[in-house]
Structure formats: structure tokens, C-alpha cells
Amino acid sequence: MRLRAGRFDLSLDRPLVMGIVNLTPDSFSDQGRHWAPRAAIDHAQKLIQEGADLIDLGAESSRPGAQPVSAAEEIDRLMPVLEALVPTGCPLSVDTTKPVVMRAVIDAGAVMINDIQALREPGALDLIATSGAAVCLMHMQGEPRTMQRAPHYDDVVREVGAFLRERADACLAAGVERTRIVVDPGYGFGKTVDHNLTLLAHQSVLADLGFALLAGLSRKSTIGAVTGRAVGDRLPGSLAAALIAVQRGARILRVHDVAATRDVLAIWAATSEHSPNRH
């Protein structure tokens, strides 16, 4: 399996690590420490040095209760950071739902769009189809301001899987190659702790859809609910969740702590080389 993203052709023979850089003053994970352009650029370069395979830039918070940001504000936040990071040669993803922002960042050098609305905004699907960029299609029940009020599913694994299949099929029908499509269960987006744990336990069902699977569990509230830890103390729980996600088919991990995640994956890969199943 490979991921084609603009000018990049990335092997998925090993899980890739996507480093998170929030260009928002109200992000849940870092309280806006990196949202100013210089701080964001420095942080992204640090994550690249730690071994990030991709960097994901987000200029509109999607935490529960987050308020919308205009397209103009998103672009203003993103452009100086993109311009500084494109020369690093690291593939850059942008977390946005707005087609006008997608067009601007792709023109500026971004090679992947990470869309929590799975290209449901008018014009988004056609834009991606003709762009050459990769796309991550995420499942979310509701929208960020209200998604955590009372999420409900009859069968969370089946329903999330059906949604991801429908959106991926829509991409294929529009001319987006399979190798440009990534799917994401949307851990924490319109889901209770039980929903998230059920999805993680049965994530292999989603991996069997036949598309590269991204898992984003880093520092999320489910980690805190299980461990009792505050956001800043959730690294061990996040690493455990990342390893379980990989063992259940994730090929991309979206994380805040790149170096630690790379260490976990290195030990997992080295142990896998000595697995009895390989002989």
C-alpha cells in the first residue's frame, strides 16, 4: 500500500507518523502555545527533526464547543507557516473543511487535505479530484460545537464504517485514485468514551475497507477518562493507544509527540521481525 500526495509517493510498509501543529489560540492539547507563525514554524521543524513523516497544520480548532473561523482568517494563519515549511521537503497536510482554503493551501504547496467533514462542503470533492492532493476523510457525528452533547449509535463500528465507505466511494467516482484516499474513524468526534474504545477494539474492520487508515488518539479525552490524567500527562496512554491502533491496521498515526511515537514503533517493528509467524 502507498500514499500518493501531490509530488510525494509515500510507502505505507511501515506506519507513518503525522506531527500535529495547531495554529489556533484555543487548541485543547497545547493551549495555543504554537499558534503564532514563528512558534508554529519552530515547532513543526522540531517535529520534522524528531522524525515526522508528515506535518498536519490546523488553523481552526475542532475541539468540542469550538467556534468557527472565517476562511480569510484560516488562510492568514496558514500562509506564512506553509511558505516557511514547504522548503523543508516534508509533506504538508492542512486540516480544513473549506474549499477556498483547500485551494489556497494546495496552491501554496500543501499535498494533503485532512477534512473532518469528509469533503461534504459544496465544491470540495471536485477540487480534490482535480488537485492531485491526498485527502483524509474523517467521520464525525454532528459538528464541533455540539458533537459531544449526546452522541448515539446503534452500532458504532458498522455506522462509522458505512460512512467512510460511502465517502471513499464518492471520491473514487469523482476520479480520486484509491492511493490518494485516507480514512479516519474520528476518535472523539461525536463519540462517547465507550464509542471510542469500541472503535479502537474493532478498528481492524475499518482497516479492511481497503484504504489507508489514519488514527488520531493523541492526548484525547478518552485517554484522560481511562487514565485519570490531565492533557499534559497523557503521553503514556497516548502511546499505548497508538500501538493498539497500529496493531489493528492503522497506517498513519496523527500525534503530538513524534519522537516518543517513533520509539514505540521502532520497538514494535523490531519485535515483529522476530515474530514466530514470520518463520
KEDOPA-89339 format. One record per residue (C-alpha): x, y, z. Coordinates in steps of 0.001 Angstrom, whole numbers, plus 500000, padded with zeros to 6 digits. Layout:
XYZ;...
END
This chain:
500000500000500000;501198503500499115;500014507053499684;500203509448496738;500100513053497899;500909515651495298;504571515272494373;505138512668497109;504771508891496820;504958507504500360;505314503854501251;502952502525503895;505019499401504503;505612500891507951;503200503173509811;503774506862509124;503850509474511893;501974512720511252;503007515528513589;500307517966514738;500860521730514617;497917523813515847;497742527395514570;494868528208516916;494858530113520212;492318527691521735;493573524184520924;492787521624523629;496211519985523594;498674522861523937;496556525860524979;497661527768521888;501401527710522579;502308527303518902;499663529363517150;501809532406516281;503650531887512961;507219531846514334;506286529466517158;504396527203514738;507298527088512283;509791526306515047;507551523575516454;506997521993513038;510738521978512366;511288520302515734;508750517587514854;510438517065511479;513798516658513218;512179514105515534;511189512052512505;507718513183511446;506799511721508054;504133514395507543;503095517606509281;499404518446509752;498636522153510098;495294523263511516;494143526883511748;490586526298513006;490008524453516259;487764521388516074;487686520710519819;484211520230521352;482490523594521594;484903525324519215;483640528380517354;484035528736513573;486826530756511970;486451532586508658;488232531332505558;490222534574505410;491442534111508993;492415530494508315;494401531473505243;496117534341507087;497222531946509828;498369529230507424;500248531032504680;503392532215506485;503807528784508048;503303526934504771;505733529204502962;508398528535505577;507861524765505724;507493523807502055;511288524097501518;511905521507504272;510735518783501884;508378517283504462;504874516551503100;502417519085504493;498769518374505280;496199521031506157;493229520357508420;490342522338506911;486748521923505715;486568524950503397;487149524554499640;488531528091499321;491132527302501982;491893523946500340;492608525654497031;494814528309498626;496945525871500610;497334523387497748;498491526242495520;500968527167498280;502442523652498439;500262521537500739;499906517979499410;497127516624501608;493807517864502951;492593516499506292;488838517152506327;486724516418509396;483642516802507180;484917514282504600;484546516621501589;480836517273502139;481118521032501603;479925522023498106;482865522057495700;485302520252497998;485129516865496293;485629518238492775;488510520386493958;490356517419495450;489630515246492420;491455517670490125;494226518698492528;496465515648492844;496438516103496627;495709513280499041;492663513530501285;491814512199504726;488083511544505127;487048511646508785;483835510523510438;482113512987512744;478615512826514171;477274516373514331;479605519377514269;482289520612516673;480108523000518689;477556520313519612;479059516921518750;479683515802522335;476285516685523818;474576513331523280;476241511156520624;474279507984519831;474832504921517633;473029501623517312;476288500006516117;479192502447516130;481615500244514169;479095499446511445;477859503033511155;481303504605511067;482449502006508541;479431502607506307;480029506359506338;483715506018505481;482915503579502686;480292505950501245;482625508945501275;485535506950499851;483284505598497092;482203509175496306;485870510109495920;486542507159493631;483524508050491499;484796511638491197;488157510424489932;490263510430493118;492640507473492941;492479504936495763;496105505673496652;495152509289497453;492396508341499915;492867508002503679;490035507237506104;489820508221509775;487305506876512358;487225510289514024;488056509298517584;486481511876519898;484309513494517240;480704512910518252;481549509813520286;481485508801523943;484385507102525681;482664503765525136;482197504512521428;485896505358521073;487059502239522908;484711500052520882;486015501550517645;489616501016518697;488960497429519761;487321496668516391;489411499014514241;490606496140512020;487100496134510498;487723499683509281;491208498813508034;489596496099505913;487743498767503908;490823498812501692;492027502375502228;494925503719504256;493644504192507815;494637507141509998;494197507060513785;494238510197515905;494031509423519616;496885511555520922;496055513272524261;492302512970523685;489686512967526413;489192509207526185;492825508770527249;492106511054530188;488889509234531067;490654505875531232;493824507050532995;492540509973535054;495326512132533615;495190515791532567;496013516688528972;499686517320529659;500128513943531352;498582511681528705;501725510614526829;501893507020528153;498204506453527461;498523508036524026;501445505754523154;499514502687524259;496542503718522130;498822504416519152;500368500949519378;496950499279519615;495799501321516615;498773500127514553;498212496528515600;494634496927514344;495579498276510945;496373501998511218;498979503083508664;499180506735509769;499275507997513349;498367511639513950;500253512609517117;501603515461519193;504665513556520452;506603512427517402;509875511233518948;508179509068521572;505806507593518994;508697506767516662;510435504944519538;507350502851520242;507007501952516571;510700501077516328;510402498538519159;507172497152517678;508784496765514253;511924495162515643;509860492672517639;507679491941514620;510779490940512684;511281488140515229;507679487035515370;507139483249515053;504594484000512329;507424485205510069;509126481800510012;
END
